[in-house]
Amino acid sequence: MIAPKEAYKADIDSSGTLDYGEFIAATVHLNKLEREENLVSAFSYLDKDGSGYITIDEIQQACKDFGL
């Protein structure tokens, strides 16, 4: 859902409404942010020691945790 503040930003032509292109541009941006947050969460989950790297051992442990 687009927050009202974001809707104002998405109204590129300042018409007071969102046309289809503006709506798509705004929602694609929001979906991209959500995907990036999910990727950061997944990376953080795998990077158990917080080193900023995912080691083979950390991947193996995650596989064990998920029964893979």
C-alpha positions as CSV (number, residue, x, y, z in Angstrom):
1,M,0.0,0.0,0.0
2,I,1.3,3.5,-0.8
3,A,1.4,5.8,2.2
4,P,-0.2,9.2,1.6
5,K,3.2,10.9,1.8
6,E,4.6,8.6,-0.8
7,A,1.6,9.2,-3.0
8,Y,2.4,12.9,-3.2
9,K,6.0,12.1,-4.2
10,A,4.7,9.7,-6.8
11,D,2.5,12.4,-8.4
12,I,5.2,13.4,-10.8
13,D,3.1,15.8,-12.9
14,S,1.5,17.4,-9.8
15,S,-2.0,16.6,-11.1
16,G,-3.3,15.6,-7.7
17,T,-3.9,12.1,-8.9
18,L,-1.7,9.1,-9.8
19,D,-1.9,7.9,-13.4
20,Y,-1.1,4.3,-14.2
21,G,2.6,5.0,-14.9
22,E,3.1,7.0,-11.7
23,F,1.4,4.2,-9.7
24,I,3.5,1.5,-11.3
25,A,6.7,3.5,-10.7
26,A,5.8,4.0,-7.0
27,T,4.9,0.4,-6.4
28,V,7.9,-1.0,-8.2
29,H,10.1,1.2,-6.0
30,L,8.3,0.0,-2.8
31,N,8.6,-3.7,-3.9
32,K,12.3,-3.2,-4.6
33,L,12.8,-1.8,-1.1
34,E,10.9,-4.7,0.4
35,R,13.0,-7.2,-1.6
36,E,16.2,-5.5,-0.5
37,E,15.1,-5.7,3.1
38,N,14.4,-9.4,2.7
39,L,17.8,-10.0,1.2
40,V,19.5,-8.1,4.0
41,S,17.5,-10.2,6.5
42,A,18.5,-13.5,4.8
43,F,22.2,-12.4,4.6
44,S,22.1,-11.5,8.3
45,Y,20.6,-14.8,9.2
46,L,23.3,-16.7,7.3
47,D,26.2,-14.5,8.6
48,K,26.0,-15.9,12.1
49,D,29.3,-14.4,13.3
50,G,28.4,-10.9,11.9
51,S,31.6,-10.8,9.9
52,G,30.0,-9.4,6.8
53,Y,30.8,-12.6,4.9
54,I,28.9,-15.9,4.6
55,T,31.3,-18.9,5.1
56,I,30.8,-22.4,3.9
57,D,30.4,-23.5,7.5
58,E,27.6,-21.0,7.9
59,I,25.8,-22.2,4.8
60,Q,26.2,-25.8,5.9
61,Q,24.7,-25.0,9.3
62,A,21.8,-23.2,7.7
63,C,21.2,-26.2,5.5
64,K,21.2,-28.4,8.6
65,D,18.8,-26.0,10.4
66,F,16.4,-26.3,7.5
67,G,16.8,-30.0,7.0
68,L,18.5,-29.8,3.7
